[in-house]
Amino acid sequence: MPSFRATITRFLIRHLVGRRYRKAGRSIPQLRKLDEFLAQSQRPPKGTKVVPGPEDGPRGEWIQGAGAESDAAILYLHGGAFVTGSPATHRELAARISAAAGARVFSPGYRLAPEHPFPAAIEDTVKTYRWLLKQGYPPSNLVLGGESSGGGLALQALLTLNDEGLPMPKAAFFLSPVTDWSGFDGKSYSNRAASDPLLSLPQCRFTASMYVGNRPADTPLLRPTEMDLTGLPPIWIQVGEHEVLLSDAQRLAQRAAEAGVNVEFKVWPGLWHVFQFAARMVPEAEESIQELGEFVRKHLSH
């Protein structure tokens, strides 16, 4: 059973936040206008340090939570369905992850669709990963992760790194990841449609079309869980029970395990898409972030 605070927060999300997104509909300008609201709502915990990325490096910012060290780094990829979002809209969650994991976070401002469709975001992520290697971070001190579309982007980037023969990060994590931009055949698109307070299948199809652009639907990286996942680092996945993307997360966990990848997977009863955003109010969200921090610390210490 979800906590009382989770129940109340879910109600507010459905009737306040969800209503804003439903009203914005398929208007990219209106959806991006909501980024201003999201950025203004960010409240990184006390002691967080935020520093813009260097002028000669990738766009983005360094986020260092209280007590986090600088000898290890997390490349954190924000969500937003590839059409919205920025480091500023996800700063609080990144800061909480940094503090829990004891490592700095670099949050890149990768290019967005429809102006920059697939594979622009993947190219930016791989470029940023290469940049971190050049900054002196060995792969053993790097972790890659993200939430929602950023989680899917992390998977696409891992597969691209592997294909290009680059060293893998020590571990990877996924919060409510999107792992399908062409098939949309997950059962949760229908059996979680009524319970999801934020997302819907039509909405996912629309934003996916902006990301995919004119690429063929059978492009492998548009359905990365159908690719060979052998060789991926240990991965951590958590998802809410009541979200239409539940099947995406379940499929990633299953296919990765079948490929011999070390997988930690958890479904949180009664919770919604990227519920970790509500860590200020919801105890389950804070608990999930702490579990992520333990996972990162465990692998960075080996």
C-alpha positions as CSV (number, residue, x, y, z in Angstrom):
1,M,0.0,0.0,0.0
2,P,1.3,3.5,-0.8
3,S,1.8,5.9,2.0
4,F,-0.8,8.5,2.9
5,R,1.5,11.2,1.5
6,A,1.9,9.3,-1.7
7,T,-1.8,9.0,-2.1
8,I,-2.4,12.7,-1.6
9,T,0.5,13.6,-3.9
10,R,-0.8,11.4,-6.6
11,F,-4.2,13.1,-6.4
12,L,-2.5,16.5,-6.7
13,I,-0.4,15.4,-9.7
14,R,-3.4,14.0,-11.5
15,H,-5.5,17.1,-11.0
16,L,-2.8,19.9,-11.1
17,V,0.3,18.8,-13.0
18,G,-1.5,16.2,-15.3
19,R,-4.1,18.8,-16.2
20,R,-1.5,21.3,-17.3
21,Y,0.1,18.7,-19.6
22,R,-3.3,17.5,-21.0
23,K,-4.2,21.2,-21.7
24,A,-0.9,21.7,-23.5
25,G,-1.8,18.7,-25.7
26,R,0.3,18.5,-28.9
27,S,1.6,22.0,-28.8
28,I,5.4,21.9,-28.4
29,P,5.6,25.6,-27.5
30,Q,2.9,25.0,-24.8
31,L,4.6,21.9,-23.5
32,R,7.9,23.8,-23.3
33,K,6.3,26.6,-21.5
34,L,5.6,24.2,-18.7
35,D,9.4,23.8,-18.3
36,E,9.4,27.3,-16.7
37,F,7.0,26.1,-14.1
38,L,9.0,23.0,-13.5
39,A,12.3,24.9,-13.3
40,Q,10.9,27.3,-10.8
41,S,9.6,24.5,-8.6
42,Q,13.1,23.0,-8.1
43,R,14.5,23.1,-4.5
44,P,17.8,21.3,-4.4
45,P,18.7,20.3,-0.8
46,K,20.8,22.5,1.3
47,G,24.5,22.2,0.6
48,T,24.1,21.5,-3.2
49,K,26.6,23.2,-5.5
50,V,25.7,23.9,-9.1
51,V,28.3,25.0,-11.5
52,P,27.8,25.6,-15.3
53,G,29.8,23.3,-17.6
54,P,32.9,24.8,-19.2
55,E,32.6,27.0,-22.3
56,D,34.7,24.6,-24.3
57,G,32.8,21.5,-23.2
58,P,29.3,20.2,-23.7
59,R,26.3,22.3,-22.6
60,G,25.1,21.4,-19.2
61,E,25.9,21.8,-15.5
62,W,27.8,20.1,-12.7
63,I,25.6,19.3,-9.7
64,Q,27.2,18.2,-6.5
65,G,25.0,17.2,-3.6
66,A,26.0,17.7,0.1
67,G,28.9,15.4,1.0
68,A,29.4,14.2,-2.6
69,E,33.0,13.6,-3.7
70,S,34.4,14.8,-7.1
71,D,36.5,11.7,-8.0
72,A,33.5,9.9,-9.4
73,A,30.8,11.2,-11.8
74,I,27.3,10.3,-12.8
75,L,26.2,11.3,-16.3
76,Y,22.6,12.0,-15.7
77,L,20.1,12.3,-18.6
78,H,16.9,14.3,-17.9
79,G,13.5,13.2,-19.2
80,G,10.9,15.2,-21.1
81,A,10.0,12.9,-24.0
82,F,12.9,14.4,-26.0
83,V,10.9,17.5,-26.7
84,T,11.1,19.3,-23.3
85,G,13.3,19.4,-20.3
86,S,16.7,20.7,-19.3
87,P,19.3,20.5,-16.5
88,A,17.3,23.3,-14.8
89,T,14.0,21.3,-14.8
90,H,15.6,18.3,-13.2
91,R,18.2,19.9,-10.9
92,E,16.6,18.8,-7.6
93,L,16.3,15.2,-8.5
94,A,19.9,15.2,-9.8
95,A,21.1,16.8,-6.6
96,R,19.4,14.2,-4.5
97,I,20.9,11.4,-6.5
98,S,24.3,13.1,-6.2
99,A,24.0,13.3,-2.4
100,A,22.7,9.7,-2.1
101,A,25.4,8.3,-4.4
102,G,28.3,10.4,-3.0
103,A,29.3,11.4,-6.6
104,R,29.2,14.5,-8.7
105,V,26.5,14.6,-11.4
106,F,27.0,16.1,-14.9
107,S,23.6,16.9,-16.4
108,P,23.9,17.7,-20.1
109,G,21.6,19.9,-22.1
110,Y,21.3,17.6,-25.1
111,R,19.5,18.7,-28.2
112,L,15.8,18.2,-28.4
113,A,13.2,17.2,-31.0
114,P,11.5,18.1,-33.3
115,E,14.3,20.6,-34.2
116,H,16.9,17.9,-33.6
117,P,15.3,14.4,-33.9
118,F,16.9,11.0,-33.5
119,P,19.9,10.4,-33.2
120,A,20.9,13.9,-32.1
121,A,20.4,13.2,-28.3
122,I,22.4,10.0,-28.6
123,E,25.3,11.8,-30.4
124,D,25.3,14.4,-27.7
125,T,25.4,11.9,-24.9
126,V,28.2,9.9,-26.4
127,K,30.1,13.1,-27.0
128,T,29.6,14.0,-23.3
129,Y,30.8,10.6,-22.2
130,R,33.9,11.0,-24.3
131,W,34.5,14.4,-22.7
132,L,34.2,13.0,-19.2
133,L,36.8,10.4,-20.1
134,K,39.1,13.2,-21.3
135,Q,38.5,15.0,-18.0
136,G,40.3,12.2,-16.3
137,Y,37.4,10.1,-15.1
138,P,38.2,6.4,-15.7
139,P,35.2,4.2,-16.7
140,S,35.5,2.6,-13.3
141,N,34.5,5.9,-11.8
142,L,31.6,6.7,-14.1
143,V,27.9,5.8,-13.9
144,L,25.3,6.5,-16.6
145,G,21.6,6.9,-15.9
146,G,18.4,8.8,-16.4
147,E,14.7,8.9,-16.0
148,S,11.8,8.5,-18.5
149,S,13.1,9.3,-22.0
150,G,16.4,10.1,-20.4
151,G,16.5,6.5,-19.1
152,G,15.8,5.3,-22.7
153,L,18.5,7.6,-23.9
154,A,20.9,6.1,-21.4
155,L,20.2,2.6,-22.8
156,Q,20.6,3.9,-26.4
157,A,23.9,5.5,-25.4
158,L,25.2,2.3,-23.7
159,L,24.5,0.3,-26.8
160,T,26.2,2.9,-29.0
161,L,29.3,3.0,-26.7
162,N,29.5,-0.8,-26.9
163,D,29.1,-0.7,-30.7
164,E,31.9,1.9,-31.0
165,G,34.2,-0.1,-28.8
166,L,34.3,2.5,-26.0
167,P,34.8,1.3,-22.4
168,M,31.6,0.9,-20.5
169,P,30.7,2.9,-17.3
170,K,30.9,1.0,-14.1
171,A,27.1,0.8,-13.8
172,A,23.8,2.2,-15.1
173,F,20.4,3.1,-13.7
174,F,16.9,3.7,-15.1
175,L,14.0,5.4,-13.4
176,S,10.7,4.6,-15.3
177,P,12.6,4.3,-18.6
178,V,11.1,4.6,-22.0
179,T,12.4,1.7,-24.1
180,D,10.2,1.7,-27.2
181,W,9.5,4.5,-29.7
182,S,8.0,2.3,-32.5
183,G,6.1,-0.8,-31.3
184,F,4.0,0.5,-28.4
185,D,2.8,-3.1,-27.7
186,G,3.4,-3.1,-23.9
187,K,0.4,-4.4,-22.0
188,S,0.6,-1.5,-19.5
189,Y,-0.4,1.0,-22.2
190,S,-3.9,-0.4,-21.8
191,N,-4.1,-2.0,-18.4
192,R,-2.5,1.0,-16.7
193,A,-4.2,3.7,-18.8
194,A,-6.8,4.6,-16.1
195,S,-4.4,4.5,-13.2
196,D,-1.6,6.6,-14.7
197,P,-2.0,10.2,-13.5
198,L,0.4,11.7,-16.0
199,L,0.9,9.8,-19.3
200,S,-1.2,8.1,-22.0
201,L,-0.6,6.1,-25.1
202,P,-1.7,8.9,-27.5
203,Q,0.7,11.3,-25.7
204,C,3.6,8.8,-26.0
205,R,2.9,8.2,-29.6
206,F,2.9,11.9,-30.4
207,T,6.2,12.7,-28.6
208,A,7.8,9.6,-30.1
209,S,6.9,10.8,-33.6
210,M,8.7,14.1,-32.9
211,Y,11.8,12.2,-31.8
212,V,11.8,9.5,-34.5
213,G,11.3,12.1,-37.3
214,N,11.6,10.4,-40.7
215,R,13.6,7.4,-39.5
216,P,12.2,4.0,-40.4
217,A,10.2,2.4,-37.5
218,D,12.5,-0.7,-37.6
219,T,15.6,1.3,-36.8
220,P,17.2,-0.9,-34.1
221,L,17.9,1.8,-31.5
222,L,14.2,2.9,-31.6
223,R,13.5,-0.4,-29.8
224,P,16.7,-1.1,-28.0
225,T,15.4,-3.9,-25.8
226,E,15.2,-6.0,-29.0
227,M,18.9,-5.5,-29.5
228,D,21.8,-7.6,-28.0
229,L,22.2,-6.4,-24.5
230,T,25.2,-8.6,-23.8
231,G,28.1,-6.7,-22.3
232,L,26.1,-4.0,-20.5
233,P,27.3,-3.1,-17.0
234,P,25.2,-3.9,-13.9
235,I,21.9,-2.0,-14.1
236,W,19.3,-0.8,-11.6
237,I,15.7,-0.2,-12.6
238,Q,12.8,1.1,-10.6
239,V,9.3,1.9,-11.9
240,G,5.8,2.7,-10.5
241,E,3.1,0.1,-10.6
242,H,0.6,2.6,-11.9
243,E,2.2,3.9,-15.1
244,V,1.7,3.1,-18.7
245,L,5.5,2.6,-19.1
246,L,5.6,-0.3,-16.7
247,S,6.0,-2.8,-19.5
248,D,8.9,-0.9,-20.9
249,A,10.8,-1.3,-17.7
250,Q,9.8,-4.9,-17.2
251,R,11.0,-5.7,-20.7
252,L,14.3,-4.1,-20.1
253,A,14.8,-6.0,-16.9
254,Q,13.9,-9.3,-18.6
255,R,16.0,-8.9,-21.7
256,A,19.0,-7.7,-19.8
257,A,18.8,-10.6,-17.4
258,E,18.5,-13.0,-20.4
259,A,21.7,-11.4,-21.8
260,G,23.6,-12.2,-18.6
261,V,23.5,-8.6,-17.2
262,N,23.4,-8.1,-13.5
263,V,19.9,-6.6,-12.9
264,E,18.3,-5.0,-9.9
265,F,14.6,-4.4,-10.6
266,K,11.8,-3.1,-8.4
267,V,8.2,-2.1,-9.0
268,W,6.7,0.3,-6.4
269,P,3.1,-0.5,-5.5
270,G,0.6,2.3,-6.2
271,L,3.2,4.8,-7.5
272,W,3.4,6.7,-10.7
273,H,5.8,7.8,-13.4
274,V,9.2,9.0,-12.0
275,F,7.7,9.3,-8.5
276,Q,11.2,10.1,-7.3
277,F,10.5,13.7,-8.3
278,A,8.3,14.0,-5.2
279,A,11.1,13.1,-2.7
280,R,10.3,16.3,-0.7
281,M,6.8,15.0,0.1
282,V,6.7,11.2,-0.5
283,P,8.7,8.8,1.7
284,E,8.8,6.1,-0.9
285,A,10.5,8.6,-3.3
286,E,13.2,9.3,-0.9
287,E,13.6,5.6,-0.1
288,S,14.0,4.9,-3.8
289,I,16.7,7.5,-4.2
290,Q,18.6,6.1,-1.2
291,E,18.4,2.6,-2.8
292,L,19.8,4.1,-6.0
293,G,22.6,5.7,-4.0
294,E,23.5,2.4,-2.4
295,F,23.6,0.7,-5.8
296,V,26.0,3.4,-7.2
297,R,28.2,3.4,-4.1
298,K,28.4,-0.4,-4.1
299,H,29.6,-0.5,-7.7
300,L,32.0,2.5,-7.5
301,S,33.7,0.9,-4.5
302,H,34.6,-2.3,-6.3
